Amino acid sequence: MNSLKKFKFKNKYVLVRVDFNVPLDKKGKVKDNSRIKTALPTIEYLIKKKAMVILITHLGKPKGKIVPELKLDPVYKELKKFLKKNVYKLNDCIGPEVDRFIDKMVPGEVVLLENLRFYSEEENNNKNFALELSKNADYYVNDAFATLHRKHASVDTLASLLPSAPGFLVEKEIKELKKALKPKKPLIWLIGGIKEDKYKALKTIAKKANFALVGSGLVDLVKIKNKKIILPVDFTKDKKNRHLDIGPKTIKLFKSYLKKAKTIIWNGPLGMFEKPKFAKGTKQIANFIAKRKAVKIIGGGESAEAIHKYKLTKKMTWVSTGGGASLEFLLGKKLPGIEALEKNQKKFK
């Protein structure tokens, strides 16, 4: 891939795909700003290089419709806390209003465009939509690692239209996650959450890992029998008898496997950790892992949210910003966003 430091950005328009898909509370305020913070080194570098910086991102799943609760105003307020001055926000991501504003930008200014997913063309990887996004820019930078497994217009097609490079976060993610591709053994995977893609990944995980420890939400989906897949032996349940956390016997069982590990990969919480009643499994295992002398990779999403919540980030080898993207990368799959940047290097070198 091209390197960000090889381009000359002075007086140039740089379109930056960031991942500001942050959790919001009931009042619409940002609950966890870590994804915004991880994008700052790239943004600040471009400001320093006297570029005009155009930020694009998605938030939530509006499915091609304008959803007021998913407008980027709370994200913009949070971003302003870090950048303070010369940062603006528009009410659309394409169109005349956007064109006029960008045309008047001066070096060092930053503008955040509105939610890309208000247009169905984003998720459909529509070329005309990508062309509209790109027409005001000289360069494209992808610093949204969590989206690299999506074949979307702002991730895939955009990288075919302008000289492109990964941002510093994407470079760092690839470098750190590569450590787990040829891991020191024993390798233990912790896999949780309730997404079906996790279940589908279990067979591959079992081939790569010495053992895969499965969380409470995923257990109902598991139908395969494999000595390497370790299921919970007890649970904390709600009134509807749903498995919302692993129980004390399972916590003890999981620790017995983890204490032997030289590499630990964790993707997905072990229970509904957002509620204190069902957070015990995730919290106790997180604290246990933090004390281990092993390579400890946290695979983004809610796992990362839990690690930030328990203030254990610095005790891990790497906390990824991408749940699905890190899972696919660690399983050895090719990510469309990475492939697009590799093709770009050949096209624009």
C-alpha positions in Angstrom: 0.0 0.0 0.0 1.0 3.6 -0.4 2.3 5.4 2.7 0.6 8.5 4.0 4.0 10.2 4.5 4.9 9.9 0.8 2.2 12.2 -0.4 2.5 16.0 -0.5 -0.7 17.3 1.1 0.0 21.1 1.2 -3.1 23.0 -0.2 -4.7 19.7 -1.2 -8.1 18.3 -0.4 -7.9 15.0 1.4 -11.0 12.8 1.8 -10.6 10.7 5.0 -12.8 7.7 5.7 -12.9 7.5 9.5 -15.0 5.2 11.7 -17.0 7.4 14.1 -19.7 4.8 14.5 -19.6 5.3 18.3 -22.2 4.2 20.9 -24.7 6.9 22.0 -26.6 7.0 25.2 -30.4 7.6 25.5 -29.9 11.4 25.4 -27.9 11.1 22.2 -24.5 11.8 23.7 -21.4 9.8 22.9 -20.8 7.1 25.5 -17.4 6.0 24.3 -15.2 8.3 22.3 -12.2 5.9 21.8 -12.9 5.6 18.1 -12.7 9.3 17.6 -9.5 9.5 19.6 -7.8 6.8 17.5 -8.4 8.8 14.3 -6.8 12.0 15.7 -3.2 11.2 14.7 -4.1 11.0 11.0 -6.3 14.1 11.2 -3.7 16.1 13.1 -1.0 15.1 10.7 -3.0 16.3 7.7 -3.8 19.6 9.5 -0.1 20.0 10.2 0.7 19.4 6.5 -1.7 22.2 5.5 -4.4 20.0 3.9 -8.1 20.7 3.7 -9.5 17.7 5.5 -12.9 16.2 4.6 -14.1 13.5 7.0 -16.7 10.9 6.1 -18.2 8.2 8.3 -21.3 6.2 9.0 -23.2 6.0 12.3 -25.6 3.1 13.1 -27.9 1.4 10.5 -30.3 4.0 9.0 -30.7 1.7 5.9 -30.6 4.5 3.3 -33.0 6.8 5.2 -32.5 10.0 7.1 -32.9 9.1 10.8 -32.6 12.2 13.0 -31.2 10.1 16.0 -28.3 9.0 13.8 -27.2 12.5 12.6 -23.6 13.2 13.4 -24.1 16.3 15.6 -23.1 14.5 18.9 -20.0 13.1 17.1 -19.1 16.6 15.9 -19.4 18.0 19.4 -17.1 15.3 20.7 -14.6 15.9 17.8 -14.5 19.6 18.6 -13.3 18.9 22.1 -10.1 17.6 20.6 -9.6 19.8 17.5 -11.2 22.9 19.1 -10.9 25.3 16.1 -11.3 25.3 12.3 -13.6 22.2 12.4 -17.1 22.3 10.8 -20.0 20.0 10.1 -22.4 19.9 7.2 -25.9 18.4 6.9 -25.2 16.2 3.9 -22.3 14.2 2.4 -22.9 15.1 -1.2 -24.6 17.9 -3.2 -24.4 21.6 -3.9 -24.1 22.7 -0.2 -21.1 20.4 0.3 -19.5 21.5 -3.0 -19.8 25.2 -2.1 -18.4 24.8 1.4 -15.4 22.7 0.3 -14.6 25.2 -2.5 -14.1 27.9 0.2 -12.0 25.8 2.6 -8.5 27.0 3.5 -5.5 24.9 4.5 -5.8 23.4 8.0 -9.6 23.4 8.1 -11.6 20.2 8.8 -15.2 19.4 7.8 -17.3 16.5 8.9 -19.9 15.4 6.4 -23.2 13.9 7.3 -23.9 10.1 7.8 -22.9 8.2 4.6 -25.6 5.5 5.3 -28.4 8.0 4.9 -27.8 7.0 1.2 -28.5 3.3 0.3 -25.8 3.8 -2.4 -23.1 3.6 0.3 -23.8 0.0 1.3 -24.6 -0.9 -2.3 -21.1 0.2 -3.3 -22.5 2.5 -6.0 -19.9 4.0 -8.3 -21.8 7.2 -8.9 -22.1 7.8 -5.2 -18.3 7.2 -4.8 -17.7 9.6 -7.7 -19.8 12.3 -6.0 -17.8 11.8 -2.7 -14.5 12.0 -4.6 -15.0 14.9 -7.0 -13.9 17.6 -4.5 -10.8 15.7 -3.3 -7.2 15.2 -4.5 -6.4 12.3 -2.2 -8.3 9.5 -0.3 -7.2 8.1 3.1 -8.9 5.2 4.7 -8.4 5.2 8.5 -11.6 3.3 9.3 -10.2 -0.2 10.1 -13.6 -1.4 11.4 -15.1 -1.0 8.0 -12.4 -2.8 5.9 -14.4 -6.0 5.7 -17.3 -4.1 4.0 -17.5 -3.8 0.3 -19.1 -0.3 0.5 -18.7 2.7 -1.7 -16.6 4.7 0.8 -14.3 1.7 1.5 -14.0 -0.1 -1.8 -14.8 2.0 -4.9 -13.4 5.3 -3.5 -9.9 3.8 -3.4 -10.1 3.2 -7.2 -10.8 6.9 -7.9 -8.0 8.9 -6.2 -4.4 8.3 -5.1 -5.0 6.6 -1.8 -3.2 5.4 1.4 -4.2 3.9 4.8 -4.2 6.2 7.8 -2.0 5.7 10.8 -4.7 3.7 12.6 -5.2 1.2 9.8 -1.4 0.8 9.5 -1.1 0.1 13.2 -4.1 -2.3 13.3 -2.5 -4.4 10.5 0.9 -4.4 12.2 -0.5 -5.4 15.6 -3.0 -8.0 14.4 -0.4 -9.7 12.3 1.3 -10.8 15.6 -1.6 -13.2 16.1 -1.5 -14.7 12.5 1.6 -16.8 13.5 0.9 -17.0 17.2 2.9 -18.5 20.1 1.1 -21.6 21.3 -1.0 -22.4 23.2 -3.4 -20.1 21.4 -6.8 -19.6 23.2 -9.7 -17.8 21.5 -12.5 -16.3 23.5 -15.6 -15.9 21.3 -18.8 -14.2 22.5 -21.7 -12.0 21.5 -24.8 -13.2 19.6 -23.9 -12.6 16.0 -24.3 -15.5 13.6 -21.0 -14.7 11.9 -19.2 -15.7 15.1 -20.8 -19.1 15.0 -19.9 -19.6 11.4 -16.3 -18.7 12.3 -16.1 -21.3 15.0 -15.0 -24.2 12.7 -12.1 -22.1 11.4 -11.2 -20.9 14.9 -11.1 -24.5 16.2 -8.6 -25.4 13.4 -6.3 -22.5 14.3 -6.6 -22.4 18.1 -5.7 -24.9 20.8 -9.0 -24.2 22.4 -12.0 -21.8 21.7 -14.0 -20.7 24.8 -17.6 -19.8 24.0 -19.6 -17.1 25.7 -23.2 -17.2 27.0 -25.0 -15.5 24.1 -23.4 -17.7 21.4 -23.9 -21.0 23.2 -27.5 -21.6 21.9 -26.2 -21.5 18.3 -23.5 -24.0 18.7 -24.4 -27.4 17.2 -20.9 -28.7 16.3 -19.1 -31.1 18.6 -15.4 -30.5 18.8 -13.0 -31.2 21.7 -11.4 -27.8 21.1 -14.6 -25.9 21.6 -15.3 -25.3 25.3 -18.9 -24.4 26.2 -20.1 -22.9 29.4 -21.2 -25.3 32.2 -23.4 -22.9 34.1 -25.1 -19.5 33.5 -26.6 -16.4 35.0 -30.2 -16.2 33.6 -32.9 -13.6 33.5 -36.6 -14.2 34.3 -37.2 -15.5 30.8 -34.5 -18.2 31.4 -32.2 -16.6 28.8 -28.4 -17.2 29.2 -27.2 -13.6 29.8 -23.8 -14.4 31.4 -21.5 -17.3 32.2 -21.7 -18.6 35.7 -19.0 -19.0 38.4 -18.1 -22.6 37.4 -17.6 -21.5 33.8 -15.4 -18.5 34.9 -13.2 -20.9 36.9 -13.1 -23.3 33.9 -12.2 -20.6 31.4 -9.4 -19.3 33.7 -7.9 -22.8 33.8 -7.4 -22.7 30.0 -6.4 -19.1 29.8 -3.6 -19.4 32.4 -1.7 -21.8 30.0 -2.1 -19.5 27.0 0.8 -17.7 25.3 -1.5 -16.0 22.9 -5.1 -14.9 23.7 -7.6 -13.6 21.1 -10.9 -12.2 22.4 -13.8 -11.3 20.1 -17.2 -10.7 21.7 -18.3 -10.2 25.3 -19.2 -13.3 27.4 -22.5 -11.9 28.5 -24.7 -8.8 28.5 -22.0 -6.8 30.3 -23.8 -3.5 29.8 -26.1 -4.5 32.7 -24.2 -5.0 36.1 -26.2 -8.1 36.9 -24.8 -9.9 33.8 -21.3 -8.3 33.7 -19.5 -10.6 36.1 -18.2 -13.1 33.5 -16.8 -10.5 31.1 -15.3 -8.4 33.9 -13.6 -11.2 35.8 -12.2 -12.8 32.7 -11.0 -9.4 31.4 -9.2 -8.7 34.7 -7.7 -12.2 34.6 -6.4 -11.8 31.1 -4.9 -8.4 31.9 -2.6 -10.1 34.4 -1.4 -12.8 32.0 2.1 -12.6 30.5 0.9 -13.4 27.0 0.1 -11.7 23.6 -3.4 -10.4 24.3 -5.4 -9.2 21.3 -8.9 -7.8 21.9 -10.9 -7.9 18.7 -12.8 -4.6 18.7 -16.6 -4.1 18.9 -18.2 -4.7 22.3 -15.1 -6.6 23.6 -13.1 -3.3 23.2 -15.9 -1.4 24.7 -15.7 -3.6 27.8 -11.9 -3.3 28.0 -12.2 0.5 27.9 -15.0 0.4 30.5 -12.9 -1.6 32.9 -9.8 0.6 32.2 -7.7 -2.3 31.1 -6.6 -1.0 27.7 -3.0 -0.4 28.6 -2.7 -4.0 30.0 -3.5 -5.6 26.6 -1.1 -6.0 23.7 -3.6 -4.5 21.3 -7.3 -3.4 21.5 -8.6 -3.3 18.0 -11.2 -0.8 16.8 -12.9 -3.3 14.5 -15.0 -6.3 15.7 -16.0 -7.9 12.4 -12.9 -6.6 10.5 -10.5 -8.0 13.1 -12.3 -11.3 13.2 -12.0 -11.8 9.5 -8.4 -10.5 9.4 -7.4 -13.0 12.2 -9.1 -15.8 10.3 -6.9 -15.1 7.4 -9.6 -13.7 5.1 -8.9 -10.9 2.6 -10.6 -7.6 3.5 -12.1 -5.6 0.6 -10.7 -2.3 2.1 -7.2 -3.6 2.2 -7.4 -5.1 -1.3 -8.7 -1.8 -2.6 -5.7 0.1 -1.1 -3.3 -2.5 -2.6 -4.8 -2.2 -6.1 -4.6 1.6 -5.7 -0.8 1.4 -5.0 -0.3 -0.3 -8.3 -2.6 2.1 -10.2 -1.2 5.4 -8.8 2.4 4.6 -7.9 
